[in-house]
């Protein structure tokens, strides 16, 4: 199974070669922490990280 | 109604696995859970953003590797500081000795031949191989060797 990477632009975590959220191919294997957004409308965390797409995000991406 | 941040104690080292199980359960049972945070600096704990403590109770009930729900809530300011991105700039100089931490050369020592800061790529010379091999590698695969 391909290793999980995080997008350096939007921090989304994926196993694909392109970010499923912003489409960027600038992905990093060096990331830590995880945020799972389930309800983008009601989540304060979604607003804090500036996303409108549910899913998994890294806290830090190097 | 905006959510509050509740803390749940889980088995240390299982934080991400438990978070994934909770995510699936919340989606399946349509619970009022808004987000789940795994902070690497809080080993053995998860933060759950939910409408009520009851929703968190229903979420963690009978889930493997979950210990208990802690009383009280965290403030938005505490969460904000937790999520603040610490920008770590990667920088290597020529001849720096580094360790490869990912990919097919994981665990090998190497010397930096060239570092491209914009592309975040480094040309490295592997030191642990009998023949000197130069490869170009993503800089996030490298860490400075002691």
N, CA and C atoms of all chains as a GROMACS GRO file, in nm:
protein
  624
    1UNK      N    1   0.085  -0.121   0.000
    1UNK     CA    2   0.000   0.000   0.000
    1UNK      C    3   0.089   0.126   0.000
    2UNK      N    4   0.062   0.226  -0.087
    2UNK     CA    5   0.148   0.345  -0.091
    2UNK      C    6   0.146   0.419   0.043
    3UNK      N    7   0.258   0.482   0.072
    3UNK     CA    8   0.273   0.554   0.198
    3UNK      C    9   0.184   0.680   0.198
    4UNK      N   10   0.136   0.716   0.317
    4UNK     CA   11   0.051   0.836   0.326
    4UNK      C   12   0.138   0.962   0.321
    5UNK      N   13   0.094   1.060   0.243
    5UNK     CA   14   0.166   1.187   0.232
    5UNK      C   15   0.070   1.300   0.264
    6UNK      N   16   0.128   1.416   0.300
    6UNK     CA   17   0.045   1.533   0.329
    6UNK      C   18   0.079   1.644   0.229
    7UNK      N   19  -0.024   1.715   0.188
    7UNK     CA   20  -0.008   1.824   0.091
    7UNK      C   21   0.056   1.944   0.162
    8UNK      N   22   0.161   2.000   0.101
    8UNK     CA   23   0.229   2.115   0.163
    8UNK      C   24   0.145   2.242   0.152
    9UNK      N   25   0.046   2.242   0.062
    9UNK     CA   26  -0.036   2.363   0.046
    9UNK      C   27  -0.157   2.361   0.140
   10UNK      N   28  -0.235   2.251   0.139
   10UNK     CA   29  -0.359   2.252   0.218
   10UNK      C   30  -0.356   2.153   0.335
   11UNK      N   31  -0.247   2.074   0.346
   11UNK     CA   32  -0.226   1.980   0.457
   11UNK      C   33  -0.314   1.854   0.449
   12UNK      N   34  -0.386   1.833   0.341
   12UNK     CA   35  -0.468   1.711   0.330
   12UNK      C   36  -0.378   1.588   0.322
   13UNK      N   37  -0.421   1.480   0.386
   13UNK     CA   38  -0.343   1.356   0.387
   13UNK      C   39  -0.400   1.261   0.282
   14UNK      N   40  -0.311   1.202   0.201
   14UNK     CA   41  -0.357   1.115   0.092
   14UNK      C   42  -0.254   1.006   0.062
   15UNK      N   43  -0.300   0.900  -0.005
   15UNK     CA   44  -0.208   0.798  -0.056
   15UNK      C   45  -0.187   0.816  -0.206
   16UNK      N   46  -0.259   0.911  -0.265
   16UNK     CA   47  -0.249   0.935  -0.410
   16UNK      C   48  -0.125   1.020  -0.440
   17UNK      N   49  -0.094   1.038  -0.570
   17UNK     CA   50   0.023   1.120  -0.605
   17UNK      C   51  -0.016   1.266  -0.621
   18UNK      N   52  -0.146   1.296  -0.619
   18UNK     CA   53  -0.195   1.434  -0.622
   18UNK      C   54  -0.288   1.458  -0.505
   19UNK      N   55  -0.289   1.581  -0.455
   19UNK     CA   56  -0.377   1.614  -0.343
   19UNK      C   57  -0.523   1.609  -0.389
   20UNK      N   58  -0.609   1.532  -0.321
   20UNK     CA   59  -0.749   1.523  -0.362
   20UNK      C   60  -0.829   1.652  -0.333
   21UNK      N   61  -0.772   1.739  -0.248
   21UNK     CA   62  -0.845   1.861  -0.210
   21UNK      C   63  -0.808   1.978  -0.302
   22UNK      N   64  -0.678   2.007  -0.315
   22UNK     CA   65  -0.639   2.125  -0.394
   22UNK      C   66  -0.573   2.090  -0.527
   23UNK      N   67  -0.543   1.962  -0.549
   23UNK     CA   68  -0.486   1.921  -0.677
   23UNK      C   69  -0.335   1.937  -0.687
   24UNK      N   70  -0.272   1.987  -0.582
   24UNK     CA   71  -0.127   2.009  -0.586
   24UNK      C   72  -0.053   1.875  -0.586
   25UNK      N   73   0.067   1.873  -0.646
   25UNK     CA   74   0.149   1.752  -0.638
   25UNK      C   75   0.269   1.773  -0.545
   26UNK      N   76   0.262   1.883  -0.468
   26UNK     CA   77   0.369   1.911  -0.372
   26UNK      C   78   0.334   1.842  -0.239
   27UNK      N   79   0.367   1.711  -0.234
   27UNK     CA   80   0.330   1.630  -0.118
   27UNK      C   81   0.455   1.593  -0.038
   28UNK      N   82   0.439   1.573   0.091
   28UNK     CA   83   0.552   1.540   0.177
   28UNK      C   84   0.523   1.415   0.260
   29UNK      N   85   0.626   1.334   0.279
   29UNK     CA   86   0.610   1.216   0.366
   29UNK      C   87   0.639   1.254   0.511
   30UNK      N   88   0.692   1.375   0.528
   30UNK     CA   89   0.736   1.419   0.660
   30UNK      C   90   0.627   1.508   0.721
   31UNK      N   91   0.532   1.446   0.789
   31UNK     CA   92   0.422   1.521   0.848
   31UNK      C   93   0.386   1.460   0.984
   32UNK      N   94   0.318   1.538   1.066
   32UNK     CA   95   0.282   1.487   1.198
   32UNK      C   96   0.147   1.543   1.243
   33UNK      N   97   0.088   1.477   1.343
   33UNK     CA   98  -0.042   1.518   1.393
   33UNK      C   99  -0.150   1.490   1.290
   34UNK      N  100  -0.275   1.480   1.337
   34UNK     CA  101  -0.382   1.458   1.239
   34UNK      C  102  -0.512   1.525   1.283
   35UNK      N  103  -0.579   1.583   1.186
   35UNK     CA  104  -0.710   1.643   1.212
   35UNK      C  105  -0.809   1.572   1.119
   36UNK      N  106  -0.917   1.521   1.177
   36UNK     CA  107  -1.021   1.459   1.093
   36UNK      C  108  -1.141   1.554   1.096
   37UNK      N  109  -1.176   1.608   0.981
   37UNK     CA  110  -1.291   1.698   0.973
   37UNK      C  111  -1.411   1.617   0.925
   38UNK      N  112  -1.517   1.616   1.006
   38UNK     CA  113  -1.637   1.541   0.968
   38UNK      C  114  -1.749   1.634   0.921
   39UNK      N  115  -1.763   1.748   0.986
   39UNK     CA  116  -1.870   1.843   0.950
   39UNK      C  117  -1.809   1.981   0.927
   40UNK      N  118  -1.786   2.013   0.801
   40UNK     CA  119  -1.717   2.140   0.769
   40UNK      C  120  -1.800   2.264   0.805
   41UNK      N  121  -1.931   2.249   0.803
   41UNK     CA  122  -2.018   2.364   0.832
   41UNK      C  123  -2.010   2.403   0.980
   42UNK      N  124  -2.012   2.302   1.067
   42UNK     CA  125  -2.019   2.329   1.211
   42UNK      C  126  -1.884   2.327   1.282
   43UNK      N  127  -1.782   2.272   1.220
   43UNK     CA  128  -1.653   2.257   1.287
   43UNK      C  129  -1.575   2.388   1.294
   44UNK      N  130  -1.535   2.424   1.416
   44UNK     CA  131  -1.448   2.542   1.434
   44UNK      C  132  -1.308   2.512   1.380
   45UNK      N  133  -1.266   2.386   1.395
   45UNK     CA  134  -1.134   2.346   1.349
   45UNK      C  135  -1.122   2.363   1.197
   46UNK      N  136  -1.231   2.327   1.125
   46UNK     CA  137  -1.230   2.343   0.980
   46UNK      C  138  -1.208   2.490   0.944
   47UNK      N  139  -1.270   2.580   1.021
   47UNK     CA  140  -1.250   2.724   0.996
   47UNK      C  141  -1.107   2.764   1.028
   48UNK      N  142  -1.054   2.710   1.139
   48UNK     CA  143  -0.917   2.744   1.180
   48UNK      C  144  -0.814   2.705   1.074
   49UNK      N  145  -0.833   2.587   1.013
   49UNK     CA  146  -0.735   2.544   0.912
   49UNK      C  147  -0.777   2.585   0.772
   50UNK      N  148  -0.894   2.648   0.761
   50UNK     CA  149  -0.937   2.706   0.634
   50UNK      C  150  -0.975   2.604   0.528
   51UNK      N  151  -1.046   2.499   0.568
   51UNK     CA  152  -1.088   2.401   0.468
   51UNK      C  153  -1.241   2.394   0.458
   52UNK      N  154  -1.287   2.358   0.339
   52UNK     CA  155  -1.430   2.339   0.318
   52UNK      C  156  -1.459   2.196   0.274
   53UNK      N  157  -1.355   2.110   0.287
   53UNK     CA  158  -1.370   1.972   0.242
   53UNK      C  159  -1.347   1.878   0.361
   54UNK      N  160  -1.443   1.788   0.391
   54UNK     CA  161  -1.419   1.693   0.500
   54UNK      C  162  -1.306   1.597   0.465
   55UNK      N  163  -1.242   1.543   0.567
   55UNK     CA  164  -1.133   1.448   0.542
   55UNK      C  165  -1.024   1.460   0.645
   56UNK      N  166  -0.909   1.401   0.614
   56UNK     CA  167  -0.798   1.397   0.709
   56UNK      C  168  -0.690   1.498   0.670
   57UNK      N  169  -0.641   1.571   0.767
   57UNK     CA  170  -0.539   1.674   0.744
   57UNK      C  171  -0.426   1.657   0.846
   58UNK      N  172  -0.306   1.698   0.807
   58UNK     CA  173  -0.191   1.696   0.899
   58UNK      C  174  -0.188   1.826   0.978
   59UNK      N  175  -0.128   1.823   1.098
   59UNK     CA  176  -0.110   1.948   1.173
   59UNK      C  177   0.019   2.016   1.125
   60UNK      N  178   0.126   1.939   1.113
   60UNK     CA  179   0.253   1.994   1.065
   60UNK      C  180   0.298   1.920   0.940
   61UNK      N  181   0.341   1.995   0.841
   61UNK     CA  182   0.397   1.934   0.720
   61UNK      C  183   0.532   2.000   0.694
   62UNK      N  184   0.635   1.917   0.677
   62UNK     CA  185   0.768   1.973   0.648
   62UNK      C  186   0.797   1.956   0.500
   63UNK      N  187  -2.555   2.556   1.648
   63UNK     CA  188  -2.483   2.549   1.775
   63UNK      C  189  -2.338   2.507   1.748
   64UNK      N  190  -2.243   2.584   1.805
   64UNK     CA  191  -2.104   2.549   1.778
   64UNK      C  192  -2.058   2.442   1.876
   65UNK      N  193  -1.958   2.368   1.834
   65UNK     CA  194  -1.912   2.254   1.914
   65UNK      C  195  -1.817   2.294   2.026
   66UNK      N  196  -1.795   2.201   2.115
   66UNK     CA  197  -1.698   2.219   2.222
   66UNK      C  198  -1.592   2.110   2.208
   67UNK      N  199  -1.478   2.134   2.274
   67UNK     CA  200  -1.366   2.040   2.257
   67UNK      C  201  -1.351   1.952   2.381
   68UNK      N  202  -1.378   1.823   2.364
   68UNK     CA  203  -1.371   1.726   2.473
   68UNK      C  204  -1.245   1.641   2.457
   69UNK      N  205  -1.190   1.597   2.571
   69UNK     CA  206  -1.068   1.515   2.567
   69UNK      C  207  -1.102   1.371   2.604
   70UNK      N  208  -1.048   1.279   2.525
   70UNK     CA  209  -1.072   1.136   2.547
   70UNK      C  210  -0.938   1.068   2.566
   71UNK      N  211  -0.929   0.984   2.668
   71UNK     CA  212  -0.806   0.910   2.693
   71UNK      C  213  -0.810   0.778   2.615
   72UNK      N  214  -0.700   0.752   2.544
   72UNK     CA  215  -0.693   0.627   2.465
   72UNK      C  216  -0.560   0.558   2.497
   73UNK      N  217  -0.543   0.436   2.444
   73UNK     CA  218  -0.418   0.363   2.466
   73UNK      C  219  -0.306   0.434   2.389
   74UNK      N  220  -0.196   0.462   2.457
   74UNK     CA  221  -0.084   0.532   2.393
   74UNK      C  222  -0.032   0.458   2.272
   75UNK      N  223  -0.007   0.531   2.165
   75UNK     CA  224   0.044   0.470   2.042
   75UNK      C  225  -0.068   0.431   1.946
   76UNK      N  226  -0.192   0.432   1.995
   76UNK     CA  227  -0.306   0.391   1.912
   76UNK      C  228  -0.392   0.511   1.871
   77UNK      N  229  -0.342   0.631   1.893
   77UNK     CA  230  -0.424   0.752   1.873
   77UNK      C  231  -0.482   0.760   1.731
   78UNK      N  232  -0.396   0.740   1.629
   78UNK     CA  233  -0.443   0.754   1.490
   78UNK      C  234  -0.541   0.643   1.453
   79UNK      N  235  -0.512   0.522   1.499
   79UNK     CA  236  -0.601   0.408   1.468
   79UNK      C  237  -0.737   0.429   1.534
   80UNK      N  238  -0.737   0.474   1.659
   80UNK     CA  239  -0.863   0.498   1.729
   80UNK      C  240  -0.940   0.611   1.660
   81UNK      N  241  -0.869   0.716   1.621
   81UNK     CA  242  -0.934   0.830   1.553
   81UNK      C  243  -1.002   0.783   1.425
   82UNK      N  244  -0.937   0.693   1.351
   82UNK     CA  245  -0.997   0.642   1.226
   82UNK      C  246  -1.122   0.560   1.256
   83UNK      N  247  -1.116   0.477   1.362
   83UNK     CA  248  -1.235   0.398   1.400
   83UNK      C  249  -1.350   0.490   1.440
   84UNK      N  250  -1.315   0.595   1.518
   84UNK     CA  251  -1.420   0.688   1.563
   84UNK      C  252  -1.481   0.764   1.446
   85UNK      N  253  -1.396   0.798   1.348
   85UNK     CA  254  -1.446   0.869   1.229
   85UNK      C  255  -1.551   0.784   1.158
   86UNK      N  256  -1.519   0.654   1.140
   86UNK     CA  257  -1.613   0.564   1.070
   86UNK      C  258  -1.744   0.550   1.149
   87UNK      N  259  -1.731   0.536   1.283
   87UNK     CA  260  -1.849   0.520   1.366
   87UNK      C  261  -1.937   0.646   1.362
   88UNK      N  262  -1.873   0.762   1.369
   88UNK     CA  263  -1.948   0.889   1.366
   88UNK      C  264  -2.025   0.904   1.235
   89UNK      N  265  -1.960   0.862   1.124
   89UNK     CA  266  -2.026   0.873   0.993
   89UNK      C  267  -2.141   0.774   0.981
   90UNK      N  268  -2.116   0.651   1.027
   90UNK     CA  269  -2.219   0.546   1.018
   90UNK      C  270  -2.342   0.578   1.101
   91UNK      N  271  -2.317   0.624   1.225
   91UNK     CA  272  -2.429   0.646   1.317
   91UNK      C  273  -2.479   0.790   1.314
   92UNK      N  274  -2.422   0.870   1.223
   92UNK     CA  275  -2.462   1.011   1.206
   92UNK      C  276  -2.464   1.087   1.340
   93UNK      N  277  -2.355   1.072   1.416
   93UNK     CA  278  -2.343   1.140   1.546
   93UNK      C  279  -2.302   1.286   1.523
   94UNK      N  280  -2.336   1.373   1.619
   94UNK     CA  281  -2.302   1.515   1.605
   94UNK      C  282  -2.156   1.540   1.646
   95UNK      N  283  -2.066   1.479   1.570
   95UNK     CA  284  -1.922   1.496   1.592
   95UNK      C  285  -1.870   1.581   1.476
   96UNK      N  286  -1.799   1.688   1.508
   96UNK     CA  287  -1.756   1.780   1.402
   96UNK      C  288  -1.612   1.755   1.356
   97UNK      N  289  -1.523   1.724   1.452
   97UNK     CA  290  -1.385   1.693   1.413
   97UNK      C  291  -1.315   1.614   1.523
   98UNK      N  292  -1.204   1.551   1.486
   98UNK     CA  293  -1.121   1.474   1.581
   98UNK      C  294  -0.976   1.520   1.560
   99UNK      N  295  -0.906   1.549   1.670
   99UNK     CA  296  -0.767   1.595   1.659
   99UNK      C  297  -0.674   1.496   1.728
  100UNK      N  298  -0.569   1.455   1.656
  100UNK     CA  299  -0.462   1.374   1.713
  100UNK      C  300  -0.340   1.465   1.721
  101UNK      N  301  -0.303   1.505   1.842
  101UNK     CA  302  -0.188   1.592   1.859
  101UNK      C  303  -0.071   1.507   1.909
  102UNK      N  304   0.038   1.504   1.832
  102UNK     CA  305   0.151   1.418   1.870
  102UNK      C  306   0.213   1.458   2.004
  103UNK      N  307   0.187   1.580   2.048
  103UNK     CA  308   0.243   1.623   2.177
  103UNK      C  309   0.154   1.580   2.294
  104UNK      N  310   0.038   1.522   2.264
  104UNK     CA  311  -0.052   1.473   2.369
  104UNK      C  312  -0.070   1.322   2.355
  105UNK      N  313   0.036   1.250   2.390
  105UNK     CA  314   0.034   1.104   2.373
  105UNK      C  315  -0.074   1.042   2.464
  106UNK      N  316  -0.156   0.957   2.407
  106UNK     CA  317  -0.259   0.889   2.485
  106UNK      C  318  -0.391   0.965   2.494
  107UNK      N  319  -0.402   1.075   2.420
  107UNK     CA  320  -0.526   1.153   2.425
  107UNK      C  321  -0.573   1.191   2.285
  108UNK      N  322  -0.704   1.205   2.269
  108UNK     CA  323  -0.763   1.259   2.146
  108UNK      C  324  -0.851   1.376   2.185
  109UNK      N  325  -0.865   1.472   2.095
  109UNK     CA  326  -0.957   1.583   2.120
  109UNK      C  327  -1.073   1.568   2.023
  110UNK      N  328  -1.194   1.574   2.076
  110UNK     CA  329  -1.312   1.554   1.992
  110UNK      C  330  -1.399   1.679   1.998
  111UNK      N  331  -1.425   1.734   1.881
  111UNK     CA  332  -1.514   1.852   1.873
  111UNK      C  333  -1.655   1.799   1.849
  112UNK      N  334  -1.743   1.825   1.943
  112UNK     CA  335  -1.879   1.771   1.933
  112UNK      C  336  -1.980   1.870   1.991
  113UNK      N  337  -2.106   1.844   1.959
  113UNK     CA  338  -2.212   1.933   2.007
  113UNK      C  339  -2.232   1.920   2.157
  114UNK      N  340  -2.234   1.795   2.206
  114UNK     CA  341  -2.261   1.771   2.349
  114UNK      C  342  -2.166   1.663   2.402
  115UNK      N  343  -2.146   1.658   2.536
  115UNK     CA  344  -2.066   1.549   2.592
  115UNK      C  345  -2.132   1.412   2.568
  116UNK      N  346  -2.265   1.412   2.557
  116UNK     CA  347  -2.339   1.288   2.532
  116UNK      C  348  -2.302   1.228   2.397
  117UNK      N  349  -2.283   1.315   2.299
  117UNK     CA  350  -2.246   1.267   2.164
  117UNK      C  351  -2.109   1.200   2.170
  118UNK      N  352  -2.018   1.256   2.250
  118UNK     CA  353  -1.884   1.196   2.265
  118UNK      C  354  -1.896   1.061   2.336
  119UNK      N  355  -1.982   1.056   2.439
  119UNK     CA  356  -2.005   0.931   2.511
  119UNK      C  357  -2.054   0.821   2.420
  120UNK      N  358  -2.150   0.855   2.334
  120UNK     CA  359  -2.204   0.755   2.240
  120UNK      C  360  -2.095   0.714   2.140
  121UNK      N  361  -2.013   0.810   2.101
  121UNK     CA  362  -1.906   0.782   2.003
  121UNK      C  363  -1.804   0.683   2.058
  122UNK      N  364  -1.760   0.704   2.182
  122UNK     CA  365  -1.650   0.622   2.234
  122UNK      C  366  -1.698   0.492   2.300
  123UNK      N  367  -1.829   0.480   2.319
  123UNK     CA  368  -1.883   0.361   2.384
  123UNK      C  369  -1.849   0.234   2.305
  124UNK      N  370  -1.786   0.138   2.371
  124UNK     CA  371  -1.754   0.007   2.309
  124UNK      C  372  -1.654   0.017   2.194
  125UNK      N  373  -1.571   0.119   2.193
  125UNK     CA  374  -1.468   0.127   2.088
  125UNK      C  375  -1.336   0.078   2.147
  126UNK      N  376  -1.269  -0.009   2.074
  126UNK     CA  377  -1.144  -0.070   2.120
  126UNK      C  378  -1.038   0.037   2.145
  127UNK      N  379  -0.960   0.019   2.249
  127UNK     CA  380  -0.847   0.105   2.286
  127UNK      C  381  -0.885   0.245   2.336
  128UNK      N  382  -1.015   0.266   2.364
  128UNK     CA  383  -1.056   0.392   2.426
  128UNK      C  384  -1.069   0.368   2.576
  129UNK      N  385  -1.010   0.456   2.657
  129UNK     CA  386  -1.014   0.438   2.803
  129UNK      C  387  -1.134   0.512   2.865
  130UNK      N  388  -1.138   0.645   2.851
  130UNK     CA  389  -1.246   0.721   2.916
  130UNK      C  390  -1.253   0.862   2.860
  131UNK      N  391  -1.362   0.929   2.895
  131UNK     CA  392  -1.379   1.069   2.856
  131UNK      C  393  -1.342   1.155   2.976
  132UNK      N  394  -1.257   1.255   2.956
  132UNK     CA  395  -1.216   1.341   3.067
  132UNK      C  396  -1.320   1.449   3.092
  133UNK      N  397  -1.338   1.489   3.220
  133UNK     CA  398  -1.434   1.598   3.244
  133UNK      C  399  -1.378   1.731   3.192
  134UNK      N  400  -1.467   1.824   3.163
  134UNK     CA  401  -1.424   1.957   3.119
  134UNK      C  402  -1.402   1.966   2.970
  135UNK      N  403  -1.379   2.088   2.925
  135UNK     CA  404  -1.357   2.112   2.782
  135UNK      C  405  -1.235   2.201   2.762
  136UNK      N  406  -1.180   2.199   2.640
  136UNK     CA  407  -1.069   2.288   2.606
  136UNK      C  408  -1.127   2.412   2.537
  137UNK      N  409  -1.058   2.524   2.552
  137UNK     CA  410  -1.107   2.647   2.489
  137UNK      C  411  -1.063   2.654   2.343
  138UNK      N  412  -1.132   2.740   2.267
  138UNK     CA  413  -1.094   2.760   2.126
  138UNK      C  414  -0.950   2.809   2.115
  139UNK      N  415  -0.908   2.896   2.211
  139UNK     CA  416  -0.772   2.951   2.206
  139UNK      C  417  -0.668   2.840   2.222
  140UNK      N  418  -0.699   2.743   2.311
  140UNK     CA  419  -0.605   2.631   2.331
  140UNK      C  420  -0.592   2.548   2.204
  141UNK      N  421  -0.705   2.526   2.138
  141UNK     CA  422  -0.704   2.448   2.013
  141UNK      C  423  -0.628   2.526   1.905
  142UNK      N  424  -0.654   2.655   1.899
  142UNK     CA  425  -0.588   2.739   1.798
  142UNK      C  426  -0.435   2.733   1.812
  143UNK      N  427  -0.387   2.742   1.936
  143UNK     CA  428  -0.241   2.740   1.956
  143UNK      C  429  -0.184   2.602   1.923
  144UNK      N  430  -0.266   2.498   1.947
  144UNK     CA  431  -0.224   2.362   1.916
  144UNK      C  432  -0.208   2.340   1.765
  145UNK      N  433  -0.296   2.408   1.689
  145UNK     CA  434  -0.297   2.386   1.544
  145UNK      C  435  -0.207   2.484   1.469
  146UNK      N  436  -0.145   2.574   1.544
  146UNK     CA  437  -0.058   2.673   1.478
  146UNK      C  438   0.055   2.599   1.408
  147UNK      N  439   0.070   2.626   1.280
  147UNK     CA  440   0.171   2.555   1.202
  147UNK      C  441   0.308   2.612   1.234
  148UNK      N  442   0.394   2.524   1.278
  148UNK     CA  443   0.532   2.569   1.298
  148UNK      C  444   0.608   2.545   1.168
  149UNK      N  445   0.638   2.653   1.100
  149UNK     CA  446   0.705   2.641   0.970
  149UNK      C  447   0.849   2.595   0.991
  150UNK      N  448   0.879   2.479   0.940
  150UNK     CA  449   1.015   2.430   0.951
  150UNK      C  450   1.078   2.436   0.813
  151UNK      N  451   1.175   2.521   0.800
  151UNK     CA  452   1.244   2.533   0.672
  151UNK      C  453   1.353   2.427   0.664
  152UNK      N  454   1.353   2.354   0.555
  152UNK     CA  455   1.459   2.255   0.539
  152UNK      C  456   1.575   2.323   0.469
  153UNK      N  457   1.693   2.306   0.522
  153UNK     CA  458   1.810   2.362   0.456
  153UNK      C  459   1.932   2.273   0.479
  154UNK      N  460   2.000   2.243   0.371
  154UNK     CA  461   2.123   2.164   0.381
  154UNK      C  462   2.233   2.235   0.305
  155UNK      N  463   2.355   2.218   0.350
  155UNK     CA  464   2.471   2.272   0.279
  155UNK      C  465   2.545   2.159   0.211
  156UNK      N  466   2.621   2.196   0.109
  156UNK     CA  467   2.701   2.097   0.038
  156UNK      C  468   2.795   2.029   0.138
  157UNK      N  469   2.812   1.899   0.122
  157UNK     CA  470   2.899   1.815   0.207
  157UNK      C  471   2.840   1.781   0.344
  158UNK      N  472   2.719   1.832   0.375
  158UNK     CA  473   2.654   1.792   0.500
  158UNK      C  474   2.629   1.641   0.496
  159UNK      N  475   2.650   1.575   0.609
  159UNK     CA  476   2.618   1.431   0.616
  159UNK      C  477   2.475   1.419   0.668
  160UNK      N  478   2.394   1.342   0.596
  160UNK     CA  479   2.252   1.329   0.631
  160UNK      C  480   2.215   1.181   0.642
  161UNK      N  481   2.098   1.157   0.699
  161UNK     CA  482   2.045   1.020   0.704
  161UNK      C  483   1.917   1.018   0.622
  162UNK      N  484   1.900   0.914   0.541
  162UNK     CA  485   1.776   0.901   0.462
  162UNK      C  486   1.672   0.837   0.554
  163UNK      N  487   1.557   0.903   0.569
  163UNK     CA  488   1.458   0.853   0.665
  163UNK      C  489   1.335   0.791   0.597
  164UNK      N  490   1.335   0.790   0.463
  164UNK     CA  491   1.222   0.730   0.394
  164UNK      C  492   1.262   0.684   0.255
  165UNK      N  493   1.178   0.604   0.193
  165UNK     CA  494   1.204   0.560   0.057
  165UNK      C  495   1.296   0.438   0.053
  166UNK      N  496   1.339   0.400  -0.069
  166UNK     CA  497   1.418   0.276  -0.083
  166UNK      C  498   1.555   0.282  -0.016
  167UNK      N  499   1.606   0.402   0.012
  167UNK     CA  500   1.740   0.412   0.074
  167UNK      C  501   1.730   0.441   0.224
  168UNK      N  502   1.614   0.420   0.281
  168UNK     CA  503   1.590   0.446   0.423
  168UNK      C  504   1.698   0.382   0.511
  169UNK      N  505   1.749   0.461   0.605
  169UNK     CA  506   1.848   0.409   0.699
  169UNK      C  507   1.992   0.433   0.657
  170UNK      N  508   2.012   0.472   0.528
  170UNK     CA  509   2.149   0.492   0.479
  170UNK      C  510   2.199   0.633   0.510
  171UNK      N  511   2.329   0.643   0.524
  171UNK     CA  512   2.391   0.774   0.542
  171UNK      C  513   2.431   0.826   0.403
  172UNK      N  514   2.430   0.957   0.386
  172UNK     CA  515   2.464   1.016   0.257
  172UNK      C  516   2.526   1.154   0.277
  173UNK      N  517   2.590   1.201   0.170
  173UNK     CA  518   2.650   1.334   0.175
  173UNK      C  519   2.578   1.422   0.072
  174UNK      N  520   2.545   1.545   0.109
  174UNK     CA  521   2.476   1.635   0.016
  174UNK      C  522   2.571   1.681  -0.093
  175UNK      N  523   2.531   1.660  -0.218
  175UNK     CA  524   2.611   1.708  -0.332
  175UNK      C  525   2.556   1.843  -0.377
  176UNK      N  526   2.423   1.853  -0.381
  176UNK     CA  527   2.359   1.977  -0.426
  176UNK      C  528   2.222   1.984  -0.358
  177UNK      N  529   2.180   2.103  -0.320
  177UNK     CA  530   2.048   2.117  -0.257
  177UNK      C  531   1.970   2.227  -0.328
  178UNK      N  532   1.851   2.192  -0.377
  178UNK     CA  533   1.765   2.289  -0.445
  178UNK      C  534   1.652   2.327  -0.351
  179UNK      N  535   1.663   2.448  -0.293
  179UNK     CA  536   1.567   2.490  -0.191
  179UNK      C  537   1.426   2.506  -0.250
  180UNK      N  538   1.415   2.559  -0.373
  180UNK     CA  539   1.283   2.583  -0.433
  180UNK      C  540   1.210   2.452  -0.461
  181UNK      N  541   1.284   2.358  -0.517
  181UNK     CA  542   1.220   2.228  -0.549
  181UNK      C  543   1.218   2.135  -0.429
  182UNK      N  544   1.287   2.172  -0.320
  182UNK     CA  545   1.302   2.087  -0.201
  182UNK      C  546   1.359   1.952  -0.239
  183UNK      N  547   1.459   1.955  -0.324
  183UNK     CA  548   1.523   1.833  -0.370
  183UNK      C  549   1.671   1.840  -0.336
  184UNK      N  550   1.730   1.723  -0.312
  184UNK     CA  551   1.874   1.720  -0.287
  184UNK      C  552   1.938   1.608  -0.368
  185UNK      N  553   2.052   1.639  -0.428
  185UNK     CA  554   2.132   1.534  -0.490
  185UNK      C  555   2.226   1.485  -0.381
  186UNK      N  556   2.222   1.355  -0.355
  186UNK     CA  557   2.304   1.301  -0.246
  186UNK      C  558   2.394   1.189  -0.296
  187UNK      N  559   2.506   1.170  -0.228
  187UNK     CA  560   2.596   1.059  -0.257
  187UNK      C  561   2.582   0.961  -0.142
  188UNK      N  562   2.536   0.840  -0.173
  188UNK     CA  563   2.517   0.740  -0.068
  188UNK      C  564   2.651   0.694  -0.014
  189UNK      N  565   2.665   0.686   0.118
  189UNK     CA  566   2.794   0.652   0.180
  189UNK      C  567   2.803   0.505   0.219
  190UNK      N  568   2.688   0.438   0.233
  190UNK     CA  569   2.691   0.300   0.282
  190UNK      C  570   2.702   0.196   0.170
  191UNK      N  571   2.715   0.243   0.046
  191UNK     CA  572   2.720   0.147  -0.065
  191UNK      C  573   2.867   0.129  -0.109
  192UNK      N  574   2.902   0.008  -0.155
  192UNK     CA  575   3.041  -0.014  -0.198
  192UNK      C  576   3.080   0.073  -0.318
  193UNK      N  577   2.982   0.097  -0.405
  193UNK     CA  578   3.007   0.184  -0.521
  193UNK      C  579   2.940   0.318  -0.491
  194UNK      N  580   3.005   0.428  -0.524
  194UNK     CA  581   2.946   0.560  -0.495
  194UNK      C  582   2.831   0.586  -0.592
  195UNK      N  583   2.711   0.601  -0.534
  195UNK     CA  584   2.593   0.624  -0.617
  195UNK      C  585   2.535   0.760  -0.581
  196UNK      N  586   2.507   0.840  -0.686
  196UNK     CA  587   2.443   0.970  -0.662
  196UNK      C  588   2.297   0.961  -0.701
  197UNK      N  589   2.209   1.003  -0.612
  197UNK     CA  590   2.066   1.003  -0.642
  197UNK      C  591   2.005   1.138  -0.604
  198UNK      N  592   1.897   1.173  -0.673
  198UNK     CA  593   1.824   1.296  -0.637
  198UNK      C  594   1.700   1.252  -0.560
  199UNK      N  595   1.677   1.318  -0.449
  199UNK     CA  596   1.576   1.270  -0.355
  199UNK      C  597   1.500   1.390  -0.296
  200UNK      N  598   1.373   1.369  -0.260
  200UNK     CA  599   1.294   1.473  -0.194
  200UNK      C  600   1.360   1.507  -0.060
  201UNK      N  601   1.378   1.637  -0.034
  201UNK     CA  602   1.450   1.679   0.087
  201UNK      C  603   1.378   1.637   0.215
  202UNK      N  604   1.245   1.613   0.206
  202UNK     CA  605   1.174   1.571   0.328
  202UNK      C  606   1.210   1.428   0.366
  203UNK      N  607   1.282   1.356   0.277
  203UNK     CA  608   1.325   1.220   0.307
  203UNK      C  609   1.457   1.221   0.386
  204UNK      N  610   1.512   1.341   0.410
  204UNK     CA  611   1.645   1.350   0.473
  204UNK      C  612   1.638   1.417   0.607
  205UNK      N  613   1.728   1.375   0.696
  205UNK     CA  614   1.746   1.452   0.819
  205UNK      C  615   1.895   1.463   0.848
  206UNK      N  616   1.933   1.573   0.911
  206UNK     CA  617   2.074   1.596   0.940
  206UNK      C  618   2.125   1.485   1.031
  207UNK      N  619   2.242   1.434   1.000
  207UNK     CA  620   2.299   1.326   1.080
  207UNK      C  621   2.385   1.386   1.191
  208UNK      N  622   2.384   1.319   1.306
  208UNK     CA  623   2.463   1.372   1.419
  208UNK      C  624   2.610   1.341   1.400
   0.00000   0.00000   0.00000
